[in-house]
């Protein structure tokens, strides 16, 4: 843990570039040759089943007056959770 924190404090630019390089991997849902069949199926099925509902739900939440304001904590959590996994 100390070595990791030391690396981040010594080279913050490199740390950010390395983290940004993982951004595409975080949202990758297509099968890859380096993964097992079960992992590829799980990743593909979860995204193809749930992503349309998630996007439609976000769309609807911004169309309802006041809904996005009341649920700003939820949107903040979604953003923070994603950043947490990308940066660590």
C-alpha positions as CSV (number, residue, x, y, z in Angstrom):
1,X,0.0,0.0,0.0
2,X,2.8,2.4,0.9
3,X,4.6,1.6,-2.4
4,X,1.5,2.3,-4.3
5,X,0.8,5.6,-2.6
6,X,4.5,6.6,-3.0
7,X,4.3,5.8,-6.8
8,X,1.1,8.0,-7.1
9,X,2.7,10.9,-5.2
10,X,6.0,10.7,-7.1
11,X,4.5,10.3,-10.6
12,X,0.9,11.6,-10.6
13,X,0.9,12.2,-14.4
14,X,2.0,8.6,-15.2
15,X,-0.6,7.3,-12.7
16,X,-3.4,9.2,-14.4
17,X,-2.3,8.0,-17.9
18,X,-2.1,4.4,-16.7
19,X,-5.6,4.8,-15.1
20,X,-7.0,6.3,-18.3
21,X,-5.6,3.4,-20.3
22,X,-7.9,1.1,-18.2
23,X,-11.0,3.2,-18.9
24,X,-11.9,1.2,-22.1
25,X,-11.3,-2.1,-20.3
26,X,-13.8,-1.1,-17.6
27,X,-16.6,-0.7,-20.2
28,X,-15.5,-3.7,-22.4
29,X,-18.4,-6.0,-22.9
30,X,-17.4,-7.9,-26.1
31,X,-15.6,-11.3,-25.9
32,X,-11.9,-11.3,-25.8
33,X,-9.5,-14.1,-26.7
34,X,-7.6,-13.9,-23.4
35,X,-10.7,-14.7,-21.3
36,X,-12.5,-18.0,-20.7
37,X,-15.7,-18.9,-22.4
38,X,-17.7,-18.6,-19.2
39,X,-16.3,-15.1,-18.4
40,X,-17.0,-13.9,-22.0
41,X,-20.6,-15.2,-21.8
42,X,-21.2,-13.6,-18.5
43,X,-19.8,-10.3,-19.5
44,X,-21.7,-10.3,-22.8
45,X,-25.0,-11.4,-21.4
46,X,-24.9,-9.0,-18.5
47,X,-24.3,-6.0,-20.7
48,X,-26.7,-7.0,-23.4
49,X,-29.4,-7.7,-20.9
50,X,-29.0,-4.8,-18.5
51,X,-27.4,-2.0,-20.4
52,X,-30.5,-1.0,-22.4
53,X,-32.6,-0.9,-19.2
54,X,-29.9,1.2,-17.4
55,X,-29.7,3.7,-20.3
56,X,-33.5,3.9,-20.6
57,X,-33.8,4.4,-16.8
58,X,-31.3,7.3,-16.9
59,X,-33.1,8.8,-19.9
60,X,-36.4,8.7,-18.0
61,X,-34.9,10.0,-14.8
62,X,-33.8,13.2,-16.6
63,X,-37.2,13.6,-18.2
64,X,-39.2,13.6,-15.0
65,X,-39.1,17.1,-13.5
66,X,-37.1,17.2,-10.2
67,X,-36.2,13.5,-10.2
68,X,-32.6,14.1,-11.1
69,X,-32.2,16.7,-8.4
70,X,-33.7,14.4,-5.8
71,X,-31.5,11.5,-6.8
72,X,-28.2,13.4,-7.2
73,X,-26.7,11.3,-4.4
74,X,-27.4,8.2,-6.5
75,X,-25.8,9.7,-9.6
76,X,-22.8,10.8,-7.5
77,X,-22.5,7.2,-6.2
78,X,-22.6,5.8,-9.7
79,X,-19.8,8.2,-10.8
80,X,-17.7,7.6,-7.7
81,X,-18.0,3.8,-7.9
82,X,-16.9,3.8,-11.5
83,X,-14.0,6.1,-10.8
84,X,-13.0,4.1,-7.8
85,X,-12.7,0.9,-9.9
86,X,-10.9,2.7,-12.8
87,X,-8.3,4.4,-10.5
88,X,-7.5,1.5,-8.2
